[in-house]
Amino acid sequence: MTTNQASLYKELDKASKNAKKVIYSASHSIEKSVQELCDMGKDHVLELISKPGSGKQYTYSYGKHTASAAGQPPAARVGGPLYKSIVSVVTEKKASGDKGRVVGHFGSTQKYALFLEYGWRRKDGGVGEPRPFMRPTADFVREKTPGVVVRNWIAYRNAAIKKLPKSSNTGANAASYVGKMR
């Protein structure tokens, strides 16, 4: 092996290690994006259900409450059971032979949230009209996803590139060695 070939392999090895660092940063950007999108979904749900209702008014021991009209998100009391049940969870699932994947969820832990979302049959045979709040939020988050993922990937990539040694312009170094070998 000539000196030029050895130098080329050394520079290619450096370039490979540096590329791995930049690529590895992408996995962190995905984790951050999933967390950000789940939190965004939770916040959007809380915003939707915090709005005052325009439907029937009820009187309780704690005061009056105006329910939502059919087709509108539920008008939950701030601090009430539905409001407190809205969560976002991000986990890493590991499969055998896999480094894992990040999975995020947002939603309600209340069983009746499903009935609010899709409607229900009442005991008297009537129908409780849907009060969708998760589907509109899923649409909202889906619309925001590309921008969040790209923004986080660029930020992590740029941070990873800044951490690379200043003298390691390995792509140019490797190219110059290839040029010398011809």
C-alpha positions as CSV (number, residue, x, y, z in Angstrom):
1,M,0.0,0.0,0.0
2,T,1.4,3.4,-0.9
3,T,1.6,6.4,1.4
4,N,-1.2,8.1,-0.6
5,Q,-3.5,5.1,-0.3
6,A,-2.8,4.8,3.4
7,S,-3.6,8.6,3.8
8,L,-6.7,8.2,1.7
9,Y,-8.0,5.3,3.9
10,K,-7.2,7.3,7.0
11,E,-9.1,10.3,5.7
12,L,-12.0,8.1,4.6
13,D,-12.1,6.6,8.1
14,K,-12.3,10.0,9.7
15,A,-15.0,11.1,7.2
16,S,-17.0,7.9,8.0
17,K,-16.7,8.5,11.8
18,N,-17.8,12.2,11.4
19,A,-20.7,11.2,9.1
20,K,-21.9,8.7,11.8
21,K,-21.9,11.5,14.4
22,V,-24.0,13.7,12.1
23,I,-26.4,10.8,11.3
24,Y,-26.6,9.8,14.9
25,S,-27.7,13.3,15.7
26,A,-30.7,12.7,13.4
27,S,-32.1,10.1,15.8
28,H,-32.0,12.6,18.6
29,S,-33.9,15.1,16.5
30,I,-36.6,12.5,15.9
31,E,-37.0,11.9,19.6
32,K,-37.2,15.6,20.2
33,S,-39.7,16.0,17.4
34,V,-42.0,13.2,18.7
35,Q,-41.9,14.8,22.2
36,E,-42.6,18.2,20.8
37,L,-45.5,17.0,18.6
38,C,-47.1,15.1,21.5
39,D,-46.9,18.1,23.8
40,M,-48.3,20.2,21.0
41,G,-51.2,17.7,20.7
42,K,-51.9,17.8,24.4
43,D,-51.8,21.6,24.5
44,H,-54.1,21.8,21.5
45,V,-56.6,19.4,23.1
46,L,-56.6,21.4,26.4
47,E,-57.1,24.6,24.4
48,L,-60.1,23.1,22.6
49,I,-61.8,21.7,25.6
50,S,-61.2,24.8,27.7
51,K,-63.4,27.0,25.5
52,P,-66.9,27.7,27.0
53,G,-69.7,25.7,25.6
54,S,-72.7,27.0,23.6
55,G,-75.1,24.2,24.5
56,K,-77.4,23.3,27.4
57,Q,-76.7,25.0,30.8
58,Y,-76.5,22.9,34.0
59,T,-76.4,23.9,37.6
60,Y,-74.2,22.0,40.0
61,S,-73.1,22.5,43.6
62,Y,-70.0,24.3,42.4
63,G,-71.8,26.6,40.0
64,K,-73.2,26.7,36.5
65,H,-71.7,24.9,33.5
66,T,-72.6,25.3,29.8
67,A,-72.1,22.1,27.9
68,S,-70.9,22.1,24.3
69,A,-73.2,21.9,21.4
70,A,-73.3,18.9,19.2
71,G,-70.4,18.8,16.8
72,Q,-68.3,21.2,19.0
73,P,-65.4,20.0,21.2
74,P,-66.5,19.2,24.8
75,A,-66.6,22.1,27.1
76,A,-64.7,20.7,30.0
77,R,-64.2,22.4,33.3
78,V,-60.6,23.5,33.8
79,G,-59.4,21.1,36.5
80,G,-62.3,18.7,35.9
81,P,-61.9,15.0,35.2
82,L,-61.7,15.3,31.4
83,Y,-59.2,18.2,31.6
84,K,-57.0,16.4,34.1
85,S,-57.0,13.2,32.0
86,I,-55.3,14.7,28.9
87,V,-51.8,13.3,28.7
88,S,-48.9,12.9,26.3
89,V,-46.4,10.0,26.5
90,V,-43.3,9.2,24.6
91,T,-41.6,5.8,24.8
92,E,-38.8,4.0,23.1
93,K,-39.8,0.5,21.9
94,K,-36.9,-1.9,21.4
95,A,-37.3,-4.8,19.1
96,S,-34.8,-7.6,19.0
97,G,-31.8,-6.7,16.9
98,D,-33.2,-3.1,16.6
99,K,-31.9,0.0,18.3
100,G,-35.5,1.0,19.0
101,R,-38.0,3.4,17.8
102,V,-39.7,6.3,19.5
103,V,-43.5,6.2,19.8
104,G,-45.6,9.1,21.0
105,H,-49.2,9.3,22.1
106,F,-51.5,12.0,23.3
107,G,-55.1,11.5,24.5
108,S,-57.4,11.1,27.4
109,T,-57.3,8.4,30.1
110,Q,-61.0,8.8,30.7
111,K,-63.1,6.0,29.2
112,Y,-66.0,8.4,28.3
113,A,-63.6,10.5,26.1
114,L,-64.2,7.9,23.3
115,F,-68.0,8.5,23.6
116,L,-67.5,12.2,23.4
117,E,-65.4,11.9,20.3
118,Y,-67.7,9.6,18.4
119,G,-71.1,9.9,20.0
120,W,-73.2,7.5,22.0
121,R,-76.6,5.9,22.5
122,R,-78.5,7.2,25.5
123,K,-80.6,4.9,27.8
124,D,-83.8,6.5,26.5
125,G,-82.9,5.5,22.9
126,G,-81.7,8.9,21.9
127,V,-78.3,9.7,20.5
128,G,-75.6,11.7,22.1
129,E,-74.0,13.6,19.2
130,P,-70.2,13.5,18.8
131,R,-68.1,16.3,20.3
132,P,-64.8,15.7,18.4
133,F,-61.7,17.0,20.0
134,M,-59.0,14.3,19.3
135,R,-59.5,14.0,15.5
136,P,-59.2,17.8,14.9
137,T,-56.1,17.7,17.1
138,A,-54.6,14.8,15.1
139,D,-55.2,16.8,11.9
140,F,-53.6,19.8,13.5
141,V,-50.5,17.8,14.6
142,R,-50.3,16.0,11.3
143,E,-50.2,19.4,9.5
144,K,-47.4,20.6,11.8
145,T,-45.3,17.4,11.7
146,P,-43.1,18.1,8.6
147,G,-42.1,21.6,9.8
148,V,-41.2,20.4,13.3
149,V,-39.2,17.4,12.1
150,V,-37.2,19.4,9.5
151,R,-36.5,22.2,12.0
152,N,-35.3,19.8,14.7
153,W,-33.2,17.8,12.2
154,I,-31.5,20.9,10.9
155,A,-30.8,22.1,14.4
156,Y,-29.3,18.8,15.6
157,R,-27.4,18.4,12.3
158,N,-25.9,21.9,12.6
159,A,-25.0,21.3,16.3
160,A,-23.3,18.0,15.3
161,I,-21.3,19.6,12.5
162,K,-20.1,22.4,14.9
163,K,-18.8,19.7,17.3
164,L,-16.6,18.2,14.6
165,P,-12.9,19.0,14.7
166,K,-12.2,22.2,12.8
167,S,-9.3,20.6,10.9
168,S,-11.3,17.7,9.7
169,N,-12.4,18.9,6.3
170,T,-12.1,15.2,5.4
171,G,-14.2,15.3,2.3
172,A,-11.7,17.8,0.7
173,N,-8.7,16.0,2.1
174,A,-9.9,12.6,0.7
175,A,-10.7,14.2,-2.7
176,S,-7.2,15.7,-2.8
177,Y,-5.6,12.3,-2.1
178,V,-7.7,10.6,-4.9
179,G,-6.6,13.4,-7.2
180,K,-2.9,12.7,-6.4
181,M,-3.3,8.9,-7.0
182,R,-4.4,9.4,-10.6
